[in-house]
Amino acid sequence: MANAMLNEKLELFKQQLLADKKKTAVLGMLLLVLIVVVLKTFVASGDPDAVVAGLPPAVAAPPAPITPIAAPPTGAATGPIVCPSAGNPVAPRESLPEDEPLKVVRVADLPRTLERDLFVPEQWSRYESHRGAHAGSGGGATSQPAPSAFWTALVGGMKDYHAIRQREAGEITQELSTLILQSTMTGPQPLAYISGRLVHEGSEINGFVVMRITDRRVLVRKYGQTRTLTMQ
């Protein structure tokens, strides 16, 4: 019974394959690919030596560089040898040739006190003595140092500037008295009627620049000085 059913299904499958040859070819190709993949998988997993052989070779790390330690010199120094002079302990030292033997200096006979102060040069003492003699000959009178030309010019310039500002202030006061504020109009564009002329902020009249217009008051400027013109 089972064999008959199996044979019947196989016959039906064969008929379907023969009926569609393109599908049969595609199924055959897929089956071959599956078989190849399965075989490669089994071969790779069953031979671990081949897997290890396929890995890239390991490269050993380079050894750390070893710096040689320089040995201390055992011989005598080859540079010039200097020694102080017996006559003057503070005199500059002179270099000796290599073949000349070292000189032994006896320190027992050297003086224990210095003949001069090393920290006070002779030029300074001469300057002090000359300064004292000059002060004594002057009879005790001290002369005042003359002012420098810079400060003299600075003071003179300040005096001239102050005089110019005072003269300009007088001129502004005199010229401002000739202007008469007749009316003002405030708003988005404020206007003023001064000595028969209609002006706005930024206008110039008789050398005065109108800075600001408010109710019954106008702010004007000339020579950098600001004045207020009011309505009578």
Secondary structure, DSSP 8 states (H G I E B T S, - for coil): -HHHHHHHHHHHHHHHHHH-HHHHHHHHHHHHHHHHHHHHHHHHHH-HHHHHHHS-------------------S---S-EEE--SS-TTS--EEE-TTS------STTS-SS-SS-TTS-HHHHHHHHHHHHHHHHTTT--------HHHHHHHHHHHHHHHHHHHHHHHHHHHHTT--EEEEE-SSS-EEEETTEEEETT-EETTEEEEEEETTEEEEEETTEEEEEEB-
